[in-house]
Amino acid sequence: MNEVTFLANQAAPVSCNATLIVTSHRVFQPDLNEHDSVFGGKILSLVDDSASVAAVRLTHKTVVTASFDHVSFLRPFHLDDSMFLEAYVTGTGTRSLEVFVKIIGENLTTGERFVGYTCFITYVIEDPTASDPLPDMLPVTAEQRYICAGYAKRTAQRKERRIEQRGLNAHVTVSSPWPM
């Protein structure tokens, strides 16, 4: 059996590389918006699809997307670009985990590569009875060490944002906006 098979049941830290997902997408005309760059909604869909694989690879359970944060559209992707999505788990709790995603663009005619997008996605194990803490993550690369080192700070920011969200939700109406 391979390393991934036992990820959800081991107490030892798990390498970020064991959860690494790499996918590619070539930009075609239907991906573009009116600015001739890839539509942001298309990017978010590709990102959530790939990142969820990294999350399930660790948990071997059904996960749901809880939040996208630190979303940065850094540089647009255009026709004749390819998009390489890399996603890996960067921190864990009991039922939640954080996945970092970056998209590296490559102009297929010039070979120029660039960072076009980054974000963090929090997933939660759907099963509310799941109570075994997920294994800690073990960063391998310099990038992973830097990103994993910020996990506690981002978790605290998310907790604060959830409190703020509850206040906002208390003032959001579900009444019809149209006169009756």
Protein Blocks (a to p, Z undefined) as FASTA:
>chain_A
ZZklmmmmpfbdcdfklmpccddddddfklpcfkopacfklmmmmmmmmmmmmmmmmnop
acddfbdchiacfbccdehiacddddddfbdcfkbccdddddddddfknopacdfbdcdd
ddddfblmbmbdcdddddfblmlmmmmmmmmmmmmmmmmmmmmmmmmmmmpcfbdfbdZZ
